[in-house]
């Protein structure tokens, strides 16, 4: 499993644990993908840039 897949799964699980609806989880995942810059050289850099703070 790639780092990106792990990141998406973790964010989905966090939102589900908070009781978010399917629509809210979909929005978080969509925002996550929209924030990713795939031109970076390191997968770790993608994970850091793709972790917005939704609290």
PQR file with spaces between the fields and no chain letter, atoms N, CA, C, O and H, PARSE charges and radii, in Angstrom:
ATOM       1  N    UNK     1       0.863   -1.171    0.000 -0.4000 1.5000
ATOM       2  CA   UNK     1       0.000    0.000    0.000 -0.0000 2.0000
ATOM       3  C    UNK     1       0.912    1.237    0.000  0.5500 1.7000
ATOM       4  O    UNK     1       1.875    1.314    0.762 -0.5500 1.4000
ATOM       5  N    UNK     2       0.594    2.173   -0.846 -0.4000 1.5000
ATOM       6  CA   UNK     2       1.406    3.385   -0.951 -0.0000 2.0000
ATOM       7  C    UNK     2       1.147    4.325    0.226  0.5500 1.7000
ATOM       8  O    UNK     2       0.164    4.188    0.955 -0.5500 1.4000
ATOM       9  H    UNK     2      -0.189    2.110   -1.465  0.4000 1.0000
ATOM      10  N    UNK     3       2.055    5.276    0.384 -0.4000 1.5000
ATOM      11  CA   UNK     3       1.885    6.275    1.447 -0.0000 2.0000
ATOM      12  C    UNK     3       0.609    7.077    1.242  0.5500 1.7000
ATOM      13  O    UNK     3      -0.067    7.433    2.207 -0.5500 1.4000
ATOM      14  H    UNK     3       2.853    5.387   -0.208  0.4000 1.0000
ATOM      15  N    UNK     4       0.279    7.360   -0.009 -0.4000 1.5000
ATOM      16  CA   UNK     4      -0.940    8.117   -0.302 -0.0000 2.0000
ATOM      17  C    UNK     4      -2.176    7.326    0.111  0.5500 1.7000
ATOM      18  O    UNK     4      -3.101    7.883    0.702 -0.5500 1.4000
ATOM      19  H    UNK     4       0.828    7.070   -0.793  0.4000 1.0000
ATOM      20  N    UNK     5      -2.197    6.037   -0.196 -0.4000 1.5000
ATOM      21  CA   UNK     5      -3.326    5.199    0.207 -0.0000 2.0000
ATOM      22  C    UNK     5      -3.469    5.156    1.726  0.5500 1.7000
ATOM      23  O    UNK     5      -4.576    5.226    2.261 -0.5500 1.4000
ATOM      24  H    UNK     5      -1.446    5.585   -0.677  0.4000 1.0000
ATOM      25  N    UNK     6      -2.336    5.039    2.406 -0.4000 1.5000
ATOM      26  CA   UNK     6      -2.359    5.015    3.871 -0.0000 2.0000
ATOM      27  C    UNK     6      -2.910    6.329    4.424  0.5500 1.7000
ATOM      28  O    UNK     6      -3.704    6.335    5.365 -0.5500 1.4000
ATOM      29  H    UNK     6      -1.437    4.982    1.971  0.4000 1.0000
ATOM      30  N    UNK     7      -2.482    7.433    3.830 -0.4000 1.5000
ATOM      31  CA   UNK     7      -2.940    8.746    4.271 -0.0000 2.0000
ATOM      32  C    UNK     7      -4.454    8.885    4.092  0.5500 1.7000
ATOM      33  O    UNK     7      -5.155    9.342    4.994 -0.5500 1.4000
ATOM      34  H    UNK     7      -1.837    7.429    3.066  0.4000 1.0000
ATOM      35  N    UNK     8      -4.943    8.489    2.927 -0.4000 1.5000
ATOM      36  CA   UNK     8      -6.379    8.603    2.649 -0.0000 2.0000
ATOM      37  C    UNK     8      -7.179    7.718    3.595  0.5500 1.7000
ATOM      38  O    UNK     8      -8.197    8.150    4.137 -0.5500 1.4000
ATOM      39  H    UNK     8      -4.374    8.117    2.194  0.4000 1.0000
ATOM      40  N    UNK     9      -6.729    6.494    3.797 -0.4000 1.5000
ATOM      41  CA   UNK     9      -7.434    5.588    4.716 -0.0000 2.0000
ATOM      42  C    UNK     9      -7.464    6.144    6.136  0.5500 1.7000
ATOM      43  O    UNK     9      -8.491    6.086    6.812 -0.5500 1.4000
ATOM      44  H    UNK     9      -5.902    6.143    3.357  0.4000 1.0000
ATOM      45  N    UNK    10      -6.319    6.687    6.586 -0.4000 1.5000
ATOM      46  CA   UNK    10      -6.252    7.244    7.935 -0.0000 2.0000
ATOM      47  C    UNK    10      -7.212    8.411    8.096  0.5500 1.7000
ATOM      48  O    UNK    10      -7.932    8.490    9.091 -0.5500 1.4000
ATOM      49  H    UNK    10      -5.485    6.734    6.037  0.4000 1.0000
ATOM      50  N    UNK    11      -7.229    9.327    7.113 -0.4000 1.5000
ATOM      51  CA   UNK    11      -8.124   10.491    7.186 -0.0000 2.0000
ATOM      52  C    UNK    11      -9.581   10.044    7.174  0.5500 1.7000
ATOM      53  O    UNK    11     -10.399   10.592    7.913 -0.5500 1.4000
ATOM      54  H    UNK    11      -6.643    9.262    6.305  0.4000 1.0000
ATOM      55  N    UNK    12      -9.917    9.055    6.344 -0.4000 1.5000
ATOM      56  CA   UNK    12     -11.291    8.559    6.302 -0.0000 2.0000
ATOM      57  C    UNK    12     -11.681    7.941    7.640  0.5500 1.7000
ATOM      58  O    UNK    12     -12.791    8.160    8.126 -0.5500 1.4000
ATOM      59  H    UNK    12      -9.252    8.610    5.744  0.4000 1.0000
ATOM      60  N    UNK    13     -10.783    7.176    8.231 -0.4000 1.5000
ATOM      61  CA   UNK    13     -11.071    6.556    9.521 -0.0000 2.0000
ATOM      62  C    UNK    13     -11.237    7.603   10.615  0.5500 1.7000
ATOM      63  O    UNK    13     -12.107    7.469   11.475 -0.5500 1.4000
ATOM      64  H    UNK    13      -9.881    6.998    7.836  0.4000 1.0000
ATOM      65  N    UNK    14     -10.405    8.648   10.587 -0.4000 1.5000
ATOM      66  CA   UNK    14     -10.531    9.718   11.579 -0.0000 2.0000
ATOM      67  C    UNK    14     -11.884   10.405   11.476  0.5500 1.7000
ATOM      68  O    UNK    14     -12.544   10.653   12.485 -0.5500 1.4000
ATOM      69  H    UNK    14      -9.699    8.757    9.888  0.4000 1.0000
ATOM      70  N    UNK    15     -12.290   10.711   10.248 -0.4000 1.5000
ATOM      71  CA   UNK    15     -13.576   11.382   10.056 -0.0000 2.0000
ATOM      72  C    UNK    15     -14.728   10.470   10.441  0.5500 1.7000
ATOM      73  O    UNK    15     -15.695   10.930   11.050 -0.5500 1.4000
ATOM      74  H    UNK    15     -11.754   10.510    9.428  0.4000 1.0000
ATOM      75  N    UNK    16     -14.650    9.189   10.101 -0.4000 1.5000
ATOM      76  CA   UNK    16     -15.688    8.226   10.460 -0.0000 2.0000
ATOM      77  C    UNK    16     -15.799    8.124   11.983  0.5500 1.7000
ATOM      78  O    UNK    16     -16.900    8.062   12.529 -0.5500 1.4000
ATOM      79  H    UNK    16     -13.865    8.816    9.607  0.4000 1.0000
ATOM      80  N    UNK    17     -14.643    8.107   12.664 -0.4000 1.5000
ATOM      81  CA   UNK    17     -14.638    8.010   14.127 -0.0000 2.0000
ATOM      82  C    UNK    17     -15.288    9.234   14.767  0.5500 1.7000
ATOM      83  O    UNK    17     -15.847    9.139   15.860 -0.5500 1.4000
ATOM      84  H    UNK    17     -13.749    8.158   12.221  0.4000 1.0000
ATOM      85  N    UNK    18     -15.220   10.375   14.095 -0.4000 1.5000
ATOM      86  CA   UNK    18     -15.855   11.602   14.607 -0.0000 2.0000
ATOM      87  C    UNK    18     -17.350   11.613   14.336  0.5500 1.7000
ATOM      88  O    UNK    18     -18.065   12.496   14.812 -0.5500 1.4000
ATOM      89  H    UNK    18     -14.766   10.452   13.207  0.4000 1.0000
ATOM      90  N    UNK    19     -17.827   10.631   13.569 -0.4000 1.5000
ATOM      91  CA   UNK    19     -19.248   10.558   13.261 -0.0000 2.0000
ATOM      92  C    UNK    19     -19.639   11.341   12.023  0.5500 1.7000
ATOM      93  O    UNK    19     -20.808   11.685   11.851 -0.5500 1.4000
ATOM      94  H    UNK    19     -17.246    9.914   13.182  0.4000 1.0000
ATOM      95  N    UNK    20     -18.673   11.629   11.154 -0.4000 1.5000
ATOM      96  CA   UNK    20     -18.952   12.391    9.939 -0.0000 2.0000
ATOM      97  C    UNK    20     -19.825   11.567    8.995  0.5500 1.7000
ATOM      98  O    UNK    20     -19.747   10.339    8.961 -0.5500 1.4000
ATOM      99  H    UNK    20     -17.723   11.350   11.294  0.4000 1.0000
ATOM     100  N    UNK    21     -20.654   12.271    8.235 -0.4000 1.5000
ATOM     101  CA   UNK    21     -21.493   11.603    7.249 -0.0000 2.0000
ATOM     102  C    UNK    21     -20.645   11.222    6.036  0.5500 1.7000
ATOM     103  O    UNK    21     -19.508   11.670    5.890 -0.5500 1.4000
ATOM     104  H    UNK    21     -20.717   13.269    8.263  0.4000 1.0000
ATOM     105  N    UNK    22     -21.215   10.395    5.179 -0.4000 1.5000
ATOM     106  CA   UNK    22     -20.517    9.983    3.956 -0.0000 2.0000
ATOM     107  C    UNK    22     -20.166   11.192    3.093  0.5500 1.7000
ATOM     108  O    UNK    22     -19.102   11.229    2.475 -0.5500 1.4000
ATOM     109  H    UNK    22     -22.139   10.031    5.297  0.4000 1.0000
ATOM     110  N    UNK    23     -21.057   12.177    3.051 -0.4000 1.5000
ATOM     111  CA   UNK    23     -20.804   13.380    2.258 -0.0000 2.0000
ATOM     112  C    UNK    23     -19.632   14.179    2.832  0.5500 1.7000
ATOM     113  O    UNK    23     -18.804   14.701    2.086 -0.5500 1.4000
ATOM     114  H    UNK    23     -21.921   12.147    3.553  0.4000 1.0000
ATOM     115  N    UNK    24     -19.572   14.270    4.158 -0.4000 1.5000
ATOM     116  CA   UNK    24     -18.469   14.997    4.808 -0.0000 2.0000
ATOM     117  C    UNK    24     -17.138   14.286    4.578  0.5500 1.7000
ATOM     118  O    UNK    24     -16.121   14.933    4.332 -0.5500 1.4000
ATOM     119  H    UNK    24     -20.245   13.847    4.764  0.4000 1.0000
ATOM     120  N    UNK    25     -17.145   12.961    4.657 -0.4000 1.5000
ATOM     121  CA   UNK    25     -15.924   12.192    4.406 -0.0000 2.0000
ATOM     122  C    UNK    25     -15.488   12.359    2.961  0.5500 1.7000
ATOM     123  O    UNK    25     -14.298   12.515    2.688 -0.5500 1.4000
ATOM     124  H    UNK    25     -17.972   12.436    4.856  0.4000 1.0000
ATOM     125  N    UNK    26     -16.429   12.328    2.038 -0.4000 1.5000
ATOM     126  CA   UNK    26     -16.104   12.518    0.627 -0.0000 2.0000
ATOM     127  C    UNK    26     -15.487   13.894    0.398  0.5500 1.7000
ATOM     128  O    UNK    26     -14.554   14.032   -0.394 -0.5500 1.4000
ATOM     129  H    UNK    26     -17.396   12.201    2.260  0.4000 1.0000
ATOM     130  N    UNK    27     -16.002   14.911    1.087 -0.4000 1.5000
ATOM     131  CA   UNK    27     -15.443   16.258    0.951 -0.0000 2.0000
ATOM     132  C    UNK    27     -14.013   16.311    1.466  0.5500 1.7000
ATOM     133  O    UNK    27     -13.153   16.926    0.835 -0.5500 1.4000
ATOM     134  H    UNK    27     -16.759   14.799    1.730  0.4000 1.0000
ATOM     135  N    UNK    28     -13.746   15.675    2.603 -0.4000 1.5000
ATOM     136  CA   UNK    28     -12.397   15.650    3.161 -0.0000 2.0000
ATOM     137  C    UNK    28     -11.436   14.962    2.187  0.5500 1.7000
ATOM     138  O    UNK    28     -10.336   15.458    1.944 -0.5500 1.4000
ATOM     139  H    UNK    28     -14.445   15.176    3.115  0.4000 1.0000
ATOM     140  N    UNK    29     -11.849   13.833    1.638 -0.4000 1.5000
ATOM     141  CA   UNK    29     -10.997   13.106    0.693 -0.0000 2.0000
ATOM     142  C    UNK    29     -10.784   13.927   -0.575  0.5500 1.7000
ATOM     143  O    UNK    29      -9.670   13.982   -1.094 -0.5500 1.4000
ATOM     144  H    UNK    29     -12.743   13.430    1.835  0.4000 1.0000
ATOM     145  N    UNK    30     -11.827   14.558   -1.072 -0.4000 1.5000
ATOM     146  CA   UNK    30     -11.707   15.409   -2.267 -0.0000 2.0000
ATOM     147  C    UNK    30     -10.747   16.568   -2.006  0.5500 1.7000
ATOM     148  O    UNK    30      -9.890   16.868   -2.838 -0.5500 1.4000
ATOM     149  H    UNK    30     -12.733   14.513   -0.651  0.4000 1.0000
ATOM     150  N    UNK    31     -10.890   17.217   -0.852 -0.4000 1.5000
ATOM     151  CA   UNK    31      -9.982   18.309   -0.488 -0.0000 2.0000
ATOM     152  C    UNK    31      -8.548   17.810   -0.360  0.5500 1.7000
ATOM     153  O    UNK    31      -7.602   18.500   -0.741 -0.5500 1.4000
ATOM     154  H    UNK    31     -11.586   16.973   -0.176  0.4000 1.0000
ATOM     155  N    UNK    32      -8.401   16.615    0.177 -0.4000 1.5000
ATOM     156  CA   UNK    32      -7.082   16.018    0.327 -0.0000 2.0000
ATOM     157  C    UNK    32      -6.423   15.829   -1.044  0.5500 1.7000
ATOM     158  O    UNK    32      -5.271   16.216   -1.239 -0.5500 1.4000
ATOM     159  H    UNK    32      -9.170   16.056    0.486  0.4000 1.0000
ATOM     160  N    UNK    33      -7.142   15.242   -1.976 -0.4000 1.5000
ATOM     161  CA   UNK    33      -6.589   15.037   -3.314 -0.0000 2.0000
ATOM     162  C    UNK    33      -6.331   16.353   -4.028  0.5500 1.7000
ATOM     163  O    UNK    33      -5.351   16.470   -4.764 -0.5500 1.4000
ATOM     164  H    UNK    33      -8.078   14.927   -1.818  0.4000 1.0000
ATOM     165  N    UNK    34      -7.178   17.331   -3.830 -0.4000 1.5000
ATOM     166  CA   UNK    34      -6.982   18.630   -4.468 -0.0000 2.0000
ATOM     167  C    UNK    34      -5.768   19.365   -3.918  0.5500 1.7000
ATOM     168  O    UNK    34      -5.220   20.237   -4.592 -0.5500 1.4000
ATOM     169  H    UNK    34      -7.975   17.236   -3.232  0.4000 1.0000
ATOM     170  N    UNK    35      -5.338   19.028   -2.703 -0.4000 1.5000
ATOM     171  CA   UNK    35      -4.212   19.728   -2.086 -0.0000 2.0000
ATOM     172  C    UNK    35      -2.862   19.079   -2.391  0.5500 1.7000
ATOM     173  O    UNK    35      -1.817   19.615   -2.022 -0.5500 1.4000
ATOM     174  H    UNK    35      -5.783   18.320   -2.156  0.4000 1.0000
ATOM     175  N    UNK    36      -2.883   17.931   -3.064 -0.4000 1.5000
ATOM     176  CA   UNK    36      -1.642   17.202   -3.322 -0.0000 2.0000
ATOM     177  C    UNK    36      -0.933   17.756   -4.552  0.5500 1.7000
ATOM     178  O    UNK    36      -1.535   17.950   -5.608 -0.5500 1.4000
ATOM     179  H    UNK    36      -3.732   17.496   -3.364  0.4000 1.0000
ATOM     180  N    UNK    37       0.363   18.004   -4.385 -0.4000 1.5000
ATOM     181  CA   UNK    37       1.219   18.428   -5.490 -0.0000 2.0000
ATOM     182  C    UNK    37       2.073   17.227   -5.877  0.5500 1.7000
ATOM     183  O    UNK    37       3.032   16.896   -5.179 -0.5500 1.4000
ATOM     184  H    UNK    37       0.852   17.847   -3.527  0.4000 1.0000
ATOM     185  N    UNK    38       1.735   16.579   -6.973 -0.4000 1.5000
ATOM     186  CA   UNK    38       2.437   15.368   -7.368 -0.0000 2.0000
ATOM     187  C    UNK    38       3.775   15.641   -8.043  0.5500 1.7000
ATOM     188  O    UNK    38       4.462   14.701   -8.445 -0.5500 1.4000
ATOM     189  H    UNK    38       0.956   16.847   -7.540  0.4000 1.0000
ATOM     190  N    UNK    39       4.158   16.901   -8.175 -0.4000 1.5000
ATOM     191  CA   UNK    39       5.435   17.217   -8.803 -0.0000 2.0000
ATOM     192  C    UNK    39       6.592   17.131   -7.809  0.5500 1.7000
ATOM     193  O    UNK    39       7.751   17.277   -8.196 -0.5500 1.4000
ATOM     194  H    UNK    39       3.600   17.665   -7.849  0.4000 1.0000
ATOM     195  N    UNK    40       6.286   16.896   -6.532 -0.4000 1.5000
ATOM     196  CA   UNK    40       7.330   16.798   -5.511 -0.0000 2.0000
ATOM     197  C    UNK    40       8.208   15.582   -5.733  0.5500 1.7000
ATOM     198  O    UNK    40       7.811   14.636   -6.414 -0.5500 1.4000
ATOM     199  H    UNK    40       5.344   16.778   -6.217  0.4000 1.0000
ATOM     200  N    UNK    41       9.394   15.609   -5.161 -0.4000 1.5000
ATOM     201  CA   UNK    41      10.351   14.526   -5.380 -0.0000 2.0000
ATOM     202  C    UNK    41      10.230   13.403   -4.356  0.5500 1.7000
ATOM     203  O    UNK    41      10.720   12.299   -4.595 -0.5500 1.4000
ATOM     204  H    UNK    41       9.716   16.378   -4.608  0.4000 1.0000
ATOM     205  N    UNK    42       9.595   13.660   -3.237 -0.4000 1.5000
ATOM     206  CA   UNK    42       9.544   12.675   -2.169 -0.0000 2.0000
ATOM     207  C    UNK    42       8.099   12.348   -1.784  0.5500 1.7000
ATOM     208  O    UNK    42       7.287   13.255   -1.605 -0.5500 1.4000
ATOM     209  H    UNK    42       9.197   14.557   -3.042  0.4000 1.0000
ATOM     210  N    UNK    43       7.776   11.055   -1.656 -0.4000 1.5000
ATOM     211  CA   UNK    43       6.427   10.690   -1.204 -0.0000 2.0000
ATOM     212  C    UNK    43       6.110   11.250    0.178  0.5500 1.7000
ATOM     213  O    UNK    43       4.953   11.554    0.469 -0.5500 1.4000
ATOM     214  H    UNK    43       8.436   10.318   -1.802  0.4000 1.0000
ATOM     215  N    UNK    44       7.122   11.390    1.033 -0.4000 1.5000
ATOM     216  CA   UNK    44       6.896   11.952    2.359 -0.0000 2.0000
ATOM     217  C    UNK    44       6.453   13.404    2.266  0.5500 1.7000
ATOM     218  O    UNK    44       5.637   13.867    3.064 -0.5500 1.4000
ATOM     219  H    UNK    44       8.062   11.143    0.796  0.4000 1.0000
ATOM     220  N    UNK    45       6.998   14.121    1.282 -0.4000 1.5000
ATOM     221  CA   UNK    45       6.608   15.520    1.092 -0.0000 2.0000
ATOM     222  C    UNK    45       5.140   15.612    0.713  0.5500 1.7000
ATOM     223  O    UNK    45       4.441   16.532    1.138 -0.5500 1.4000
ATOM     224  H    UNK    45       7.660   13.745    0.634  0.4000 1.0000
ATOM     225  N    UNK    46       4.674   14.662   -0.085 -0.4000 1.5000
ATOM     226  CA   UNK    46       3.260   14.638   -0.471 -0.0000 2.0000
ATOM     227  C    UNK    46       2.398   14.453    0.765  0.5500 1.7000
ATOM     228  O    UNK    46       1.397   15.150    0.932 -0.5500 1.4000
ATOM     229  H    UNK    46       5.243   13.915   -0.430  0.4000 1.0000
ATOM     230  N    UNK    47       2.774   13.520    1.635 -0.4000 1.5000
ATOM     231  CA   UNK    47       1.989   13.246    2.834 -0.0000 2.0000
ATOM     232  C    UNK    47       1.915   14.455    3.753  0.5500 1.7000
ATOM     233  O    UNK    47       0.869   14.716    4.348 -0.5500 1.4000
ATOM     234  H    UNK    47       3.587   12.954    1.500  0.4000 1.0000
ATOM     235  N    UNK    48       3.002   15.188    3.875 -0.4000 1.5000
ATOM     236  CA   UNK    48       3.002   16.367    4.730 -0.0000 2.0000
ATOM     237  C    UNK    48       2.136   17.459    4.143  0.5500 1.7000
ATOM     238  O    UNK    48       1.350   18.073    4.865 -0.5500 1.4000
ATOM     239  H    UNK    48       3.851   14.976    3.392  0.4000 1.0000
ATOM     240  N    UNK    49       2.259   17.718    2.852 -0.4000 1.5000
ATOM     241  CA   UNK    49       1.463   18.780    2.213 -0.0000 2.0000
ATOM     242  C    UNK    49      -0.003   18.415    2.164  0.5500 1.7000
ATOM     243  O    UNK    49      -0.856   19.302    2.122 -0.5500 1.4000
ATOM     244  H    UNK    49       2.897   17.219    2.265  0.4000 1.0000
ATOM     245  N    UNK    50      -0.316   17.132    2.167 -0.4000 1.5000
ATOM     246  CA   UNK    50      -1.690   16.690    1.980 -0.0000 2.0000
ATOM     247  C    UNK    50      -2.443   16.457    3.278  0.5500 1.7000
ATOM     248  O    UNK    50      -3.493   15.815    3.266 -0.5500 1.4000
ATOM     249  H    UNK    50       0.377   16.412    2.201  0.4000 1.0000
ATOM     250  N    UNK    51      -1.945   16.950    4.376 -0.4000 1.5000
ATOM     251  CA   UNK    51      -2.605   16.747    5.658 -0.0000 2.0000
ATOM     252  C    UNK    51      -3.135   18.075    6.182  0.5500 1.7000
ATOM     253  O    UNK    51      -2.497   18.704    7.026 -0.5500 1.4000
ATOM     254  H    UNK    51      -1.092   17.472    4.386  0.4000 1.0000
ATOM     255  N    UNK    52      -4.302   18.513    5.692 -0.4000 1.5000
ATOM     256  CA   UNK    52      -4.872   19.753    6.186 -0.0000 2.0000
ATOM     257  C    UNK    52      -5.432   19.567    7.590  0.5500 1.7000
ATOM     258  O    UNK    52      -5.745   18.448    7.997 -0.5500 1.4000
ATOM     259  H    UNK    52      -4.821   18.002    5.006  0.4000 1.0000
ATOM     260  N    UNK    53      -5.555   20.633    8.305 -0.4000 1.5000
ATOM     261  CA   UNK    53      -6.082   20.589    9.663 -0.0000 2.0000
ATOM     262  C    UNK    53      -7.572   20.939    9.609  0.5500 1.7000
ATOM     263  O    UNK    53      -7.939   22.084    9.348 -0.5500 1.4000
ATOM     264  H    UNK    53      -5.301   21.542    7.975  0.4000 1.0000
ATOM     265  N    UNK    54      -8.423   19.945    9.859 -0.4000 1.5000
ATOM     266  CA   UNK    54      -9.870   20.161    9.799 -0.0000 2.0000
ATOM     267  C    UNK    54     -10.505   20.383   11.157  0.5500 1.7000
ATOM     268  O    UNK    54     -11.730   20.465   11.249 -0.5500 1.4000
ATOM     269  H    UNK    54      -8.125   19.014   10.071  0.4000 1.0000
ATOM     270  N    UNK    55      -9.707   20.483   12.222 -0.4000 1.5000
ATOM     271  CA   UNK    55     -10.282   20.699   13.542 -0.0000 2.0000
ATOM     272  C    UNK    55     -10.789   22.101   13.692  0.5500 1.7000
ATOM     273  O    UNK    55     -11.309   22.461   14.748 -0.5500 1.4000
ATOM     274  H    UNK    55      -8.712   20.417   12.147  0.4000 1.0000
